[in-house]
């Protein structure tokens, strides 16, 4: 998805969703089902953020320090 719409348009909604979920986590933890749903949403957002960063690092040119990155001639 990040390849189609861009890094910021993917990263910002994930971060906002995670922040809102984390801020309301105390209230959502009062019920077992909302606690589970909030935990799944937070883990989904964290996984999405971790999945986005390797591609963004290579696009930004920071990948030259990575041992697996190909260096330009």
Predicted model as a PDB file, atoms N, CA, C, CB and O in Angstrom, pLDDT in the B-factor column:
MODEL        1                                                                  
ATOM      1  N   UNK A   1       0.824  -1.184   0.000  1.00 62.00           N  
ATOM      2  CA  UNK A   1       0.000   0.000   0.000  1.00 62.00           C  
ATOM      3  C   UNK A   1       0.869   1.249   0.000  1.00 62.00           C  
ATOM      4  CB  UNK A   1      -0.938  -0.003   1.199  1.00 62.00           C  
ATOM      5  O   UNK A   1       0.542   2.235  -0.660  1.00 62.00           O  
ATOM      6  N   UNK A   2       1.953   1.213   0.723  1.00 62.00           N  
ATOM      7  CA  UNK A   2       2.857   2.351   0.777  1.00 62.00           C  
ATOM      8  C   UNK A   2       3.443   2.652  -0.599  1.00 62.00           C  
ATOM      9  CB  UNK A   2       3.977   2.092   1.783  1.00 62.00           C  
ATOM     10  O   UNK A   2       3.714   3.809  -0.919  1.00 62.00           O  
ATOM     11  N   UNK A   3       3.638   1.628  -1.407  1.00 64.00           N  
ATOM     12  CA  UNK A   3       4.170   1.840  -2.746  1.00 64.00           C  
ATOM     13  C   UNK A   3       3.176   2.588  -3.626  1.00 64.00           C  
ATOM     14  CB  UNK A   3       4.536   0.508  -3.386  1.00 64.00           C  
ATOM     15  O   UNK A   3       3.574   3.326  -4.527  1.00 64.00           O  
ATOM     16  N   UNK A   4       1.896   2.400  -3.371  1.00 73.00           N  
ATOM     17  CA  UNK A   4       0.877   3.050  -4.200  1.00 73.00           C  
ATOM     18  C   UNK A   4       0.559   4.471  -3.743  1.00 73.00           C  
ATOM     19  CB  UNK A   4      -0.389   2.226  -4.196  1.00 73.00           C  
ATOM     20  O   UNK A   4       0.446   5.371  -4.575  1.00 73.00           O  
ATOM     21  N   UNK A   5       0.413   4.687  -2.450  1.00 74.00           N  
ATOM     22  CA  UNK A   5      -0.042   5.995  -1.962  1.00 74.00           C  
ATOM     23  C   UNK A   5       1.051   6.788  -1.256  1.00 74.00           C  
ATOM     24  CB  UNK A   5      -1.203   5.811  -1.023  1.00 74.00           C  
ATOM     25  O   UNK A   5       0.840   7.959  -0.941  1.00 74.00           O  
ATOM     26  N   UNK A   6       2.184   6.202  -1.002  1.00 74.00           N  
ATOM     27  CA  UNK A   6       3.280   6.912  -0.366  1.00 74.00           C  
ATOM     28  C   UNK A   6       3.427   6.568   1.107  1.00 74.00           C  
ATOM     29  CB  UNK A   6       3.087   8.386  -0.520  1.00 74.00           C  
ATOM     30  O   UNK A   6       2.510   6.066   1.756  1.00 74.00           O  
ATOM     31  N   UNK A   7       4.619   6.860   1.601  1.00 76.00           N  
ATOM     32  CA  UNK A   7       4.946   6.509   2.980  1.00 76.00           C  
ATOM     33  C   UNK A   7       4.113   7.307   3.981  1.00 76.00           C  
ATOM     34  CB  UNK A   7       6.428   6.738   3.241  1.00 76.00           C  
ATOM     35  O   UNK A   7       3.527   6.733   4.899  1.00 76.00           O  
ATOM     36  N   UNK A   8       4.061   8.622   3.809  1.00 79.00           N  
ATOM     37  CA  UNK A   8       3.350   9.458   4.784  1.00 79.00           C  
ATOM     38  C   UNK A   8       1.868   9.137   4.850  1.00 79.00           C  
ATOM     39  CB  UNK A   8       3.532  10.921   4.449  1.00 79.00           C  
ATOM     40  O   UNK A   8       1.290   9.100   5.936  1.00 79.00           O  
ATOM     41  N   UNK A   9       1.251   8.905   3.710  1.00 85.00           N  
ATOM     42  CA  UNK A   9      -0.184   8.622   3.687  1.00 85.00           C  
ATOM     43  C   UNK A   9      -0.513   7.270   4.298  1.00 85.00           C  
ATOM     44  CB  UNK A   9      -0.702   8.677   2.268  1.00 85.00           C  
ATOM     45  O   UNK A   9      -1.671   7.000   4.617  1.00 85.00           O  
ATOM     46  N   UNK A  10       0.470   6.435   4.461  1.00 85.00           N  
ATOM     47  CA  UNK A  10       0.274   5.146   5.118  1.00 85.00           C  
ATOM     48  C   UNK A  10       0.687   5.205   6.580  1.00 85.00           C  
ATOM     49  CB  UNK A  10       1.058   4.057   4.397  1.00 85.00           C  
ATOM     50  O   UNK A  10       0.006   4.654   7.445  1.00 85.00           O  
ATOM     51  N   UNK A  11       1.797   5.868   6.856  1.00 86.00           N  
ATOM     52  CA  UNK A  11       2.356   5.900   8.197  1.00 86.00           C  
ATOM     53  C   UNK A  11       1.534   6.755   9.167  1.00 86.00           C  
ATOM     54  CB  UNK A  11       3.768   6.416   8.139  1.00 86.00           C  
ATOM     55  O   UNK A  11       1.327   6.361  10.314  1.00 86.00           O  
ATOM     56  N   UNK A  12       1.070   7.906   8.718  1.00 89.00           N  
ATOM     57  CA  UNK A  12       0.342   8.821   9.610  1.00 89.00           C  
ATOM     58  C   UNK A  12      -0.961   8.208  10.130  1.00 89.00           C  
ATOM     59  CB  UNK A  12       0.037  10.128   8.880  1.00 89.00           C  
ATOM     60  O   UNK A  12      -1.193   8.263  11.338  1.00 89.00           O  
ATOM     61  N   UNK A  13      -1.820   7.628   9.292  1.00 90.00           N  
ATOM     62  CA  UNK A  13      -3.031   7.007   9.848  1.00 90.00           C  
ATOM     63  C   UNK A  13      -2.738   5.856  10.817  1.00 90.00           C  
ATOM     64  CB  UNK A  13      -3.901   6.497   8.723  1.00 90.00           C  
ATOM     65  O   UNK A  13      -3.432   5.698  11.820  1.00 90.00           O  
ATOM     66  N   UNK A  14      -1.719   5.061  10.520  1.00 91.00           N  
ATOM     67  CA  UNK A  14      -1.357   3.981  11.444  1.00 91.00           C  
ATOM     68  C   UNK A  14      -0.915   4.548  12.793  1.00 91.00           C  
ATOM     69  CB  UNK A  14      -0.234   3.108  10.843  1.00 91.00           C  
ATOM     70  O   UNK A  14      -1.290   4.025  13.843  1.00 91.00           O  
ATOM     71  N   UNK A  15      -0.129   5.604  12.764  1.00 91.00           N  
ATOM     72  CA  UNK A  15       0.363   6.207  13.999  1.00 91.00           C  
ATOM     73  C   UNK A  15      -0.778   6.848  14.787  1.00 91.00           C  
ATOM     74  CB  UNK A  15       1.444   7.251  13.690  1.00 91.00           C  
ATOM     75  O   UNK A  15      -0.840   6.714  16.009  1.00 91.00           O  
ATOM     76  N   UNK A  16      -1.669   7.534  14.101  1.00 94.00           N  
ATOM     77  CA  UNK A  16      -2.808   8.159  14.778  1.00 94.00           C  
ATOM     78  C   UNK A  16      -3.717   7.099  15.391  1.00 94.00           C  
ATOM     79  CB  UNK A  16      -3.605   9.038  13.796  1.00 94.00           C  
ATOM     80  O   UNK A  16      -4.151   7.238  16.534  1.00 94.00           O  
ATOM     81  N   UNK A  17      -4.004   6.049  14.642  1.00 93.00           N  
ATOM     82  CA  UNK A  17      -4.836   4.966  15.169  1.00 93.00           C  
ATOM     83  C   UNK A  17      -4.195   4.324  16.391  1.00 93.00           C  
ATOM     84  CB  UNK A  17      -5.081   3.908  14.091  1.00 93.00           C  
ATOM     85  O   UNK A  17      -4.880   4.021  17.368  1.00 93.00           O  
ATOM     86  N   UNK A  18      -2.890   4.118  16.341  1.00 93.00           N  
ATOM     87  CA  UNK A  18      -2.191   3.528  17.482  1.00 93.00           C  
ATOM     88  C   UNK A  18      -2.207   4.475  18.675  1.00 93.00           C  
ATOM     89  CB  UNK A  18      -0.745   3.179  17.104  1.00 93.00           C  
ATOM     90  O   UNK A  18      -2.396   4.028  19.807  1.00 93.00           O  
ATOM     91  N   UNK A  19      -2.016   5.761  18.451  1.00 94.00           N  
ATOM     92  CA  UNK A  19      -2.015   6.730  19.549  1.00 94.00           C  
ATOM     93  C   UNK A  19      -3.389   6.817  20.215  1.00 94.00           C  
ATOM     94  CB  UNK A  19      -1.592   8.113  19.037  1.00 94.00           C  
ATOM     95  O   UNK A  19      -3.482   6.851  21.442  1.00 94.00           O  
ATOM     96  N   UNK A  20      -4.444   6.852  19.417  1.00 95.00           N  
ATOM     97  CA  UNK A  20      -5.798   6.916  19.972  1.00 95.00           C  
ATOM     98  C   UNK A  20      -6.112   5.651  20.766  1.00 95.00           C  
ATOM     99  CB  UNK A  20      -6.835   7.112  18.848  1.00 95.00           C  
ATOM    100  O   UNK A  20      -6.707   5.709  21.842  1.00 95.00           O  
ATOM    101  N   UNK A  21      -5.706   4.522  20.224  1.00 94.00           N  
ATOM    102  CA  UNK A  21      -5.943   3.258  20.925  1.00 94.00           C  
ATOM    103  C   UNK A  21      -5.162   3.203  22.234  1.00 94.00           C  
ATOM    104  CB  UNK A  21      -5.559   2.070  20.032  1.00 94.00           C  
ATOM    105  O   UNK A  21      -5.682   2.748  23.253  1.00 94.00           O  
ATOM    106  N   UNK A  22      -3.931   3.660  22.205  1.00 93.00           N  
ATOM    107  CA  UNK A  22      -3.123   3.636  23.427  1.00 93.00           C  
ATOM    108  C   UNK A  22      -3.680   4.595  24.480  1.00 93.00           C  
ATOM    109  CB  UNK A  22      -1.667   3.997  23.109  1.00 93.00           C  
ATOM    110  O   UNK A  22      -3.686   4.277  25.669  1.00 93.00           O  
ATOM    111  N   UNK A  23      -4.147   5.768  24.044  1.00 95.00           N  
ATOM    112  CA  UNK A  23      -4.706   6.733  24.998  1.00 95.00           C  
ATOM    113  C   UNK A  23      -6.006   6.240  25.626  1.00 95.00           C  
ATOM    114  CB  UNK A  23      -4.948   8.067  24.310  1.00 95.00           C  
ATOM    115  O   UNK A  23      -6.300   6.563  26.776  1.00 95.00           O  
ATOM    116  N   UNK A  24      -6.782   5.463  24.882  1.00 95.00           N  
ATOM    117  CA  UNK A  24      -8.043   4.961  25.414  1.00 95.00           C  
ATOM    118  C   UNK A  24      -7.927   3.520  25.931  1.00 95.00           C  
ATOM    119  CB  UNK A  24      -9.118   5.038  24.344  1.00 95.00           C  
ATOM    120  O   UNK A  24      -8.938   2.892  26.247  1.00 95.00           O  
ATOM    121  N   UNK A  25      -6.717   3.004  26.016  1.00 93.00           N  
ATOM    122  CA  UNK A  25      -6.499   1.615  26.407  1.00 93.00           C  
ATOM    123  C   UNK A  25      -7.008   1.319  27.817  1.00 93.00           C  
ATOM    124  CB  UNK A  25      -5.026   1.281  26.315  1.00 93.00           C  
ATOM    125  O   UNK A  25      -7.541   0.240  28.075  1.00 93.00           O  
ATOM    126  N   UNK A  26      -6.847   2.256  28.705  1.00 93.00           N  
ATOM    127  CA  UNK A  26      -7.300   2.053  30.085  1.00 93.00           C  
ATOM    128  C   UNK A  26      -8.812   1.835  30.141  1.00 93.00           C  
ATOM    129  CB  UNK A  26      -6.907   3.256  30.960  1.00 93.00           C  
ATOM    130  O   UNK A  26      -9.302   1.010  30.912  1.00 93.00           O  
ATOM    131  N   UNK A  27      -9.538   2.578  29.321  1.00 94.00           N  
ATOM    132  CA  UNK A  27     -11.000   2.436  29.299  1.00 94.00           C  
ATOM    133  C   UNK A  27     -11.435   1.191  28.539  1.00 94.00           C  
ATOM    134  CB  UNK A  27     -11.642   3.671  28.673  1.00 94.00           C  
ATOM    135  O   UNK A  27     -12.425   0.548  28.888  1.00 94.00           O  
ATOM    136  N   UNK A  28     -10.685   0.864  27.499  1.00 92.00           N  
ATOM    137  CA  UNK A  28     -11.021  -0.319  26.716  1.00 92.00           C  
ATOM    138  C   UNK A  28     -10.701  -1.610  27.468  1.00 92.00           C  
ATOM    139  CB  UNK A  28     -10.277  -0.295  25.391  1.00 92.00           C  
ATOM    140  O   UNK A  28     -11.249  -2.665  27.148  1.00 92.00           O  
ATOM    141  N   UNK A  29      -9.827  -1.533  28.455  1.00 92.00           N  
ATOM    142  CA  UNK A  29      -9.434  -2.720  29.209  1.00 92.00           C  
ATOM    143  C   UNK A  29     -10.472  -3.137  30.246  1.00 92.00           C  
ATOM    144  CB  UNK A  29      -8.114  -2.476  29.891  1.00 92.00           C  
ATOM    145  O   UNK A  29     -10.285  -4.138  30.938  1.00 92.00           O  
ATOM    146  N   UNK A  30     -11.548  -2.394  30.361  1.00 94.00           N  
ATOM    147  CA  UNK A  30     -12.581  -2.750  31.340  1.00 94.00           C  
ATOM    148  C   UNK A  30     -13.408  -3.950  30.900  1.00 94.00           C  
ATOM    149  CB  UNK A  30     -13.497  -1.567  31.584  1.00 94.00           C  
ATOM    150  O   UNK A  30     -14.020  -4.626  31.727  1.00 94.00           O  
ATOM    151  N   UNK A  31     -13.426  -4.208  29.622  1.00 94.00           N  
ATOM    152  CA  UNK A  31     -14.143  -5.358  29.082  1.00 94.00           C  
ATOM    153  C   UNK A  31     -13.145  -6.270  28.379  1.00 94.00           C  
ATOM    154  CB  UNK A  31     -15.275  -4.910  28.106  1.00 94.00           C  
ATOM    155  O   UNK A  31     -12.203  -5.792  27.747  1.00 94.00           O  
ATOM    156  N   UNK A  32     -13.342  -7.537  28.485  1.00 95.00           N  
ATOM    157  CA  UNK A  32     -12.402  -8.478  27.883  1.00 95.00           C  
ATOM    158  C   UNK A  32     -12.374  -8.360  26.362  1.00 95.00           C  
ATOM    159  CB  UNK A  32     -12.759  -9.900  28.284  1.00 95.00           C  
ATOM    160  O   UNK A  32     -11.302  -8.423  25.760  1.00 95.00           O  
ATOM    161  N   UNK A  33     -13.526  -8.192  25.739  1.00 96.00           N  
ATOM    162  CA  UNK A  33     -13.575  -8.135  24.272  1.00 96.00           C  
ATOM    163  C   UNK A  33     -12.947  -6.843  23.742  1.00 96.00           C  
ATOM    164  CB  UNK A  33     -15.029  -8.250  23.784  1.00 96.00           C  
ATOM    165  O   UNK A  33     -12.223  -6.877  22.747  1.00 96.00           O  
ATOM    166  N   UNK A  34     -13.214  -5.704  24.391  1.00 95.00           N  
ATOM    167  CA  UNK A  34     -12.601  -4.455  23.919  1.00 95.00           C  
ATOM    168  C   UNK A  34     -11.103  -4.433  24.212  1.00 95.00           C  
ATOM    169  CB  UNK A  34     -13.281  -3.242  24.574  1.00 95.00           C  
ATOM    170  O   UNK A  34     -10.327  -3.835  23.466  1.00 95.00           O  
ATOM    171  N   UNK A  35     -10.701  -5.086  25.301  1.00 95.00           N  
ATOM    172  CA  UNK A  35      -9.272  -5.213  25.596  1.00 95.00           C  
ATOM    173  C   UNK A  35      -8.576  -6.000  24.480  1.00 95.00           C  
ATOM    174  CB  UNK A  35      -9.054  -5.909  26.970  1.00 95.00           C  
ATOM    175  O   UNK A  35      -7.518  -5.598  23.995  1.00 95.00           O  
ATOM    176  N   UNK A  36      -9.175  -7.115  24.081  1.00 96.00           N  
ATOM    177  CA  UNK A  36      -8.599  -7.931  23.004  1.00 96.00           C  
ATOM    178  C   UNK A  36      -8.572  -7.167  21.683  1.00 96.00           C  
ATOM    179  CB  UNK A  36      -9.393  -9.235  22.837  1.00 96.00           C  
ATOM    180  O   UNK A  36      -7.582  -7.218  20.953  1.00 96.00           O  
ATOM    181  N   UNK A  37      -9.646  -6.468  21.380  1.00 95.00           N  
ATOM    182  CA  UNK A  37      -9.699  -5.699  20.132  1.00 95.00           C  
ATOM    183  C   UNK A  37      -8.655  -4.589  20.130  1.00 95.00           C  
ATOM    184  CB  UNK A  37     -11.101  -5.103  19.927  1.00 95.00           C  
ATOM    185  O   UNK A  37      -7.981  -4.375  19.122  1.00 95.00           O  
ATOM    186  N   UNK A  38      -8.514  -3.881  21.251  1.00 95.00           N  
ATOM    187  CA  UNK A  38      -7.528  -2.806  21.329  1.00 95.00           C  
ATOM    188  C   UNK A  38      -6.114  -3.354  21.211  1.00 95.00           C  
ATOM    189  CB  UNK A  38      -7.683  -2.031  22.636  1.00 95.00           C  
ATOM    190  O   UNK A  38      -5.261  -2.740  20.570  1.00 95.00           O  
ATOM    191  N   UNK A  39      -5.861  -4.500  21.824  1.00 95.00           N  
ATOM    192  CA  UNK A  39      -4.536  -5.111  21.741  1.00 95.00           C  
ATOM    193  C   UNK A  39      -4.223  -5.523  20.311  1.00 95.00           C  
ATOM    194  CB  UNK A  39      -4.442  -6.325  22.675  1.00 95.00           C  
ATOM    195  O   UNK A  39      -3.103  -5.326  19.839  1.00 95.00           O  
ATOM    196  N   UNK A  40      -5.191  -6.085  19.626  1.00 96.00           N  
ATOM    197  CA  UNK A  40      -4.988  -6.486  18.227  1.00 96.00           C  
ATOM    198  C   UNK A  40      -4.736  -5.260  17.352  1.00 96.00           C  
ATOM    199  CB  UNK A  40      -6.214  -7.275  17.702  1.00 96.00           C  
ATOM    200  O   UNK A  40      -3.871  -5.294  16.477  1.00 96.00           O  
ATOM    201  N   UNK A  41      -5.480  -4.183  17.577  1.00 95.00           N  
ATOM    202  CA  UNK A  41      -5.283  -2.961  16.790  1.00 95.00           C  
ATOM    203  C   UNK A  41      -3.878  -2.399  17.021  1.00 95.00           C  
ATOM    204  CB  UNK A  41      -6.353  -1.900  17.153  1.00 95.00           C  
ATOM    205  O   UNK A  41      -3.202  -2.009  16.069  1.00 95.00           O  
ATOM    206  N   UNK A  42      -3.443  -2.357  18.275  1.00 94.00           N  
ATOM    207  CA  UNK A  42      -2.098  -1.831  18.560  1.00 94.00           C  
ATOM    208  C   UNK A  42      -1.017  -2.697  17.935  1.00 94.00           C  
ATOM    209  CB  UNK A  42      -1.870  -1.731  20.070  1.00 94.00           C  
ATOM    210  O   UNK A  42      -0.054  -2.171  17.378  1.00 94.00           O  
ATOM    211  N   UNK A  43      -1.157  -4.007  18.017  1.00 93.00           N  
ATOM    212  CA  UNK A  43      -0.163  -4.889  17.406  1.00 93.00           C  
ATOM    213  C   UNK A  43      -0.183  -4.792  15.887  1.00 93.00           C  
ATOM    214  CB  UNK A  43      -0.403  -6.328  17.833  1.00 93.00           C  
ATOM    215  O   UNK A  43       0.864  -4.869  15.244  1.00 93.00           O  
ATOM    216  N   UNK A  44      -1.376  -4.623  15.309  1.00 93.00           N  
ATOM    217  CA  UNK A  44      -1.480  -4.416  13.862  1.00 93.00           C  
ATOM    218  C   UNK A  44      -0.731  -3.157  13.444  1.00 93.00           C  
ATOM    219  CB  UNK A  44      -2.954  -4.322  13.432  1.00 93.00           C  
ATOM    220  O   UNK A  44       0.007  -3.165  12.459  1.00 93.00           O  
ATOM    221  N   UNK A  45      -0.923  -2.080  14.194  1.00 91.00           N  
ATOM    222  CA  UNK A  45      -0.258  -0.815  13.867  1.00 91.00           C  
ATOM    223  C   UNK A  45       1.259  -0.922  14.032  1.00 91.00           C  
ATOM    224  CB  UNK A  45      -0.803   0.315  14.750  1.00 91.00           C  
ATOM    225  O   UNK A  45       2.015  -0.412  13.206  1.00 91.00           O  
ATOM    226  N   UNK A  46       1.693  -1.577  15.090  1.00 90.00           N  
ATOM    227  CA  UNK A  46       3.137  -1.741  15.293  1.00 90.00           C  
ATOM    228  C   UNK A  46       3.747  -2.583  14.171  1.00 90.00           C  
ATOM    229  CB  UNK A  46       3.423  -2.395  16.666  1.00 90.00           C  
ATOM    230  O   UNK A  46       4.818  -2.259  13.659  1.00 90.00           O  
ATOM    231  N   UNK A  47       3.070  -3.649  13.796  1.00 90.00           N  
ATOM    232  CA  UNK A  47       3.563  -4.475  12.696  1.00 90.00           C  
ATOM    233  C   UNK A  47       3.593  -3.723  11.386  1.00 90.00           C  
ATOM    234  CB  UNK A  47       2.714  -5.707  12.549  1.00 90.00           C  
ATOM    235  O   UNK A  47       4.532  -3.869  10.604  1.00 90.00           O  
ATOM    236  N   UNK A  48       2.576  -2.919  11.141  1.00 87.00           N  
ATOM    237  CA  UNK A  48       2.541  -2.108   9.928  1.00 87.00           C  
ATOM    238  C   UNK A  48       3.670  -1.094   9.891  1.00 87.00           C  
ATOM    239  CB  UNK A  48       1.213  -1.397   9.813  1.00 87.00           C  
ATOM    240  O   UNK A  48       4.292  -0.888   8.849  1.00 87.00           O  
ATOM    241  N   UNK A  49       3.934  -0.464  11.021  1.00 84.00           N  
ATOM    242  CA  UNK A  49       5.031   0.501  11.072  1.00 84.00           C  
ATOM    243  C   UNK A  49       6.380  -0.175  10.853  1.00 84.00           C  
ATOM    244  CB  UNK A  49       5.028   1.233  12.410  1.00 84.00           C  
ATOM    245  O   UNK A  49       7.230   0.354  10.136  1.00 84.00           O  
ATOM    246  N   UNK A  50       6.579  -1.327  11.459  1.00 84.00           N  
ATOM    247  CA  UNK A  50       7.836  -2.044  11.250  1.00 84.00           C  
ATOM    248  C   UNK A  50       7.971  -2.540   9.813  1.00 84.00           C  
ATOM    249  CB  UNK A  50       7.937  -3.219  12.217  1.00 84.00           C  
ATOM    250  O   UNK A  50       9.085  -2.638   9.297  1.00 84.00           O  
ATOM    251  N   UNK A  51       6.873  -2.847   9.173  1.00 83.00           N  
ATOM    252  CA  UNK A  51       6.923  -3.302   7.785  1.00 83.00           C  
ATOM    253  C   UNK A  51       7.206  -2.150   6.825  1.00 83.00           C  
ATOM    254  CB  UNK A  51       5.613  -3.984   7.409  1.00 83.00           C  
ATOM    255  O   UNK A  51       7.782  -2.364   5.758  1.00 83.00           O  
ATOM    256  N   UNK A  52       6.809  -0.943   7.186  1.00 81.00           N  
ATOM    257  CA  UNK A  52       7.015   0.211   6.311  1.00 81.00           C  
ATOM    258  C   UNK A  52       8.454   0.714   6.307  1.00 81.00           C  
ATOM    259  CB  UNK A  52       6.100   1.329   6.723  1.00 81.00           C  
ATOM    260  O   UNK A  52       8.935   1.190   5.278  1.00 81.00           O  
ATOM    261  N   UNK A  53       9.136   0.618   7.417  1.00 77.00           N  
ATOM    262  CA  UNK A  53      10.418   1.281   7.539  1.00 77.00           C  
ATOM    263  C   UNK A  53      11.543   0.736   6.669  1.00 77.00           C  
ATOM    264  CB  UNK A  53      10.835   1.222   8.921  1.00 77.00           C  
ATOM    265  O   UNK A  53      12.326   1.544   6.170  1.00 77.00           O  
ATOM    266  N   UNK A  54      11.688  -0.565   6.445  1.00 74.00           N  
ATOM    267  CA  UNK A  54      12.801  -1.008   5.587  1.00 74.00           C  
ATOM    268  C   UNK A  54      12.745  -0.401   4.183  1.00 74.00           C  
ATOM    269  CB  UNK A  54      12.798  -2.526   5.480  1.00 74.00           C  
ATOM    270  O   UNK A  54      13.775   0.004   3.646  1.00 74.00           O  
ATOM    271  N   UNK A  55      11.577  -0.338   3.599  1.00 70.00           N  
ATOM    272  CA  UNK A  55      11.468   0.243   2.262  1.00 70.00           C  
ATOM    273  C   UNK A  55      11.768   1.736   2.288  1.00 70.00           C  
ATOM    274  CB  UNK A  55      10.072  -0.003   1.683  1.00 70.00           C  
ATOM    275  O   UNK A  55      12.437   2.248   1.390  1.00 70.00           O  
ATOM    276  N   UNK A  56      11.285   2.434   3.298  1.00 71.00           N  
ATOM    277  CA  UNK A  56      11.523   3.871   3.391  1.00 71.00           C  
ATOM    278  C   UNK A  56      12.998   4.170   3.622  1.00 71.00           C  
ATOM    279  CB  UNK A  56      10.682   4.477   4.512  1.00 71.00           C  
ATOM    280  O   UNK A  56      13.517   5.159   3.104  1.00 71.00           O  
ATOM    281  N   UNK A  57      13.667   3.342   4.380  1.00 71.00           N  
ATOM    282  CA  UNK A  57      15.094   3.548   4.627  1.00 71.00           C  
ATOM    283  C   UNK A  57      15.876   3.421   3.329  1.00 71.00           C  
ATOM    284  CB  UNK A  57      15.619   2.542   5.669  1.00 71.00           C  
ATOM    285  O   UNK A  57      16.776   4.218   3.064  1.00 71.00           O  
ATOM    286  N   UNK A  58      15.543   2.433   2.527  1.00 70.00           N  
ATOM    287  CA  UNK A  58      16.235   2.269   1.250  1.00 70.00           C  
ATOM    288  C   UNK A  58      15.912   3.396   0.288  1.00 70.00           C  
ATOM    289  CB  UNK A  58      15.872   0.937   0.621  1.00 70.00           C  
ATOM    290  O   UNK A  58      16.791   3.847  -0.447  1.00 70.00           O  
ATOM    291  N   UNK A  59      14.672   3.862   0.276  1.00 69.00           N  
ATOM    292  CA  UNK A  59      14.281   4.964  -0.599  1.00 69.00           C  
ATOM    293  C   UNK A  59      14.996   6.247  -0.197  1.00 69.00           C  
ATOM    294  CB  UNK A  59      12.761   5.169  -0.562  1.00 69.00           C  
ATOM    295  O   UNK A  59      15.420   7.021  -1.056  1.00 69.00           O  
ATOM    296  N   UNK A  60      15.131   6.474   1.102  1.00 68.00           N  
ATOM    297  CA  UNK A  60      15.759   7.696   1.592  1.00 68.00           C  
ATOM    298  C   UNK A  60      17.269   7.692   1.404  1.00 68.00           C  
ATOM    299  CB  UNK A  60      15.433   7.894   3.048  1.00 68.00           C  
ATOM    300  O   UNK A  60      17.911   8.720   1.621  1.00 68.00           O  
ATOM    301  N   UNK A  61      17.848   6.576   1.011  1.00 66.00           N  
ATOM    302  CA  UNK A  61      19.276   6.517   0.771  1.00 66.00           C  
ATOM    303  C   UNK A  61      20.078   6.106   1.981  1.00 66.00           C  
ATOM    304  CB  UNK A  61      19.753   7.826   0.295  1.00 66.00           C  
ATOM    305  O   UNK A  61      21.308   6.123   1.930  1.00 66.00           O  
ATOM    306  N   UNK A  62      19.432   5.740   3.058  1.00 60.00           N  
ATOM    307  CA  UNK A  62      20.143   5.314   4.250  1.00 60.00           C  
ATOM    308  C   UNK A  62      20.536   3.853   4.172  1.00 60.00           C  
ATOM    309  CB  UNK A  62      19.301   5.557   5.477  1.00 60.00           C  
ATOM    310  O   UNK A  62      21.210   3.345   5.069  1.00 60.00           O  
ATOM    311  N   UNK A  63      20.131   3.176   3.125  1.00 54.00           N  
ATOM    312  CA  UNK A  63      20.386   1.755   3.008  1.00 54.00           C  
ATOM    313  C   UNK A  63      21.831   1.409   2.695  1.00 54.00           C  
ATOM    314  CB  UNK A  63      19.513   1.187   1.964  1.00 54.00           C  
ATOM    315  O   UNK A  63      22.207   0.237   2.723  1.00 54.00           O  
ATOM    316  N   UNK A  64      22.653   2.421   2.395  1.00 57.00           N  
ATOM    317  CA  UNK A  64      24.046   2.153   2.073  1.00 57.00           C  
ATOM    318  C   UNK A  64      24.788   1.570   3.263  1.00 57.00           C  
ATOM    319  CB  UNK A  64      24.731   3.422   1.603  1.00 57.00           C  
ATOM    320  O   UNK A  64      25.800   0.892   3.088  1.00 57.00           O  
ATOM    321  N   UNK A  65      24.300   1.824   4.469  1.00 57.00           N  
ATOM    322  CA  UNK A  65      24.955   1.295   5.657  1.00 57.00           C  
ATOM    323  C   UNK A  65      24.516  -0.133   5.964  1.00 57.00           C  
ATOM    324  CB  UNK A  65      24.670   2.188   6.845  1.00 57.00           C  
ATOM    325  O   UNK A  65      25.157  -0.830   6.751  1.00 57.00           O  
ATOM    326  N   UNK A  66      23.440  -0.556   5.352  1.00 55.00           N  
ATOM    327  CA  UNK A  66      22.954  -1.910   5.597  1.00 55.00           C  
ATOM    328  C   UNK A  66      23.864  -2.899   4.870  1.00 55.00           C  
ATOM    329  CB  UNK A  66      21.470  -2.068   5.132  1.00 55.00           C  
ATOM    330  O   UNK A  66      24.240  -2.651   3.724  1.00 55.00           O  
ATOM    331  N   UNK A  67      24.224  -4.004   5.504  1.00 58.00           N  
ATOM    332  CA  UNK A  67      25.152  -4.949   4.864  1.00 58.00           C  
ATOM    333  C   UNK A  67      24.571  -5.605   3.618  1.00 58.00           C  
ATOM    334  CB  UNK A  67      25.553  -6.021   5.848  1.00 58.00           C  
ATOM    335  O   UNK A  67      25.331  -6.018   2.742  1.00 58.00           O  
ATOM    336  N   UNK A  68      23.245  -5.716   3.511  1.00 56.00           N  
ATOM    337  CA  UNK A  68      22.647  -6.388   2.375  1.00 56.00           C  
ATOM    338  C   UNK A  68      22.326  -5.429   1.222  1.00 56.00           C  
ATOM    339  CB  UNK A  68      21.394  -7.100   2.813  1.00 56.00           C  
ATOM    340  O   UNK A  68      21.950  -5.877   0.139  1.00 56.00           O  
ATOM    341  N   UNK A  69      22.468  -4.135   1.438  1.00 52.00           N  
ATOM    342  CA  UNK A  69      22.095  -3.155   0.407  1.00 52.00           C  
ATOM    343  C   UNK A  69      23.184  -3.087  -0.664  1.00 52.00           C  
ATOM    344  CB  UNK A  69      21.866  -1.747   1.036  1.00 52.00           C  
ATOM    345  O   UNK A  69      24.377  -3.164  -0.371  1.00 52.00           O  
ATOM    346  N   UNK A  70      22.746  -2.945  -1.886  1.00 54.00           N  
ATOM    347  CA  UNK A  70      23.718  -2.798  -2.958  1.00 54.00           C  
ATOM    348  C   UNK A  70      24.170  -1.348  -3.022  1.00 54.00           C  
ATOM    349  CB  UNK A  70      23.124  -3.251  -4.316  1.00 54.00           C  
ATOM    350  O   UNK A  70      23.359  -0.426  -2.931  1.00 54.00           O  
ATOM    351  N   UNK A  71      25.445  -1.163  -3.174  1.00 52.00           N  
ATOM    352  CA  UNK A  71      25.992   0.186  -3.213  1.00 52.00           C  
ATOM    353  C   UNK A  71      26.073   0.656  -4.665  1.00 52.00           C  
ATOM    354  CB  UNK A  71      27.390   0.237  -2.538  1.00 52.00           C  
ATOM    355  O   UNK A  71      26.420  -0.117  -5.558  1.00 52.00           O  
ATOM    356  N   UNK A  72      25.746   1.943  -4.894  1.00 52.00           N  
ATOM    357  CA  UNK A  72      25.833   2.435  -6.271  1.00 52.00           C  
ATOM    358  C   UNK A  72      27.293   2.515  -6.723  1.00 52.00           C  
ATOM    359  CB  UNK A  72      25.159   3.818  -6.394  1.00 52.00           C  
ATOM    360  O   UNK A  72      28.185   2.728  -5.902  1.00 52.00           O  
ATOM    361  N   UNK A  73      27.535   2.348  -8.001  1.00 47.00           N  
ATOM    362  CA  UNK A  73      28.918   2.356  -8.509  1.00 47.00           C  
ATOM    363  C   UNK A  73      29.577   3.709  -8.420  1.00 47.00           C  
ATOM    364  CB  UNK A  73      28.947   1.895  -9.933  1.00 47.00           C  
ATOM    365  O   UNK A  73      30.735   3.858  -8.810  1.00 47.00           O  
TER     366      UNK A  73                                                      
ENDMDL                                                                          
END                                                                             
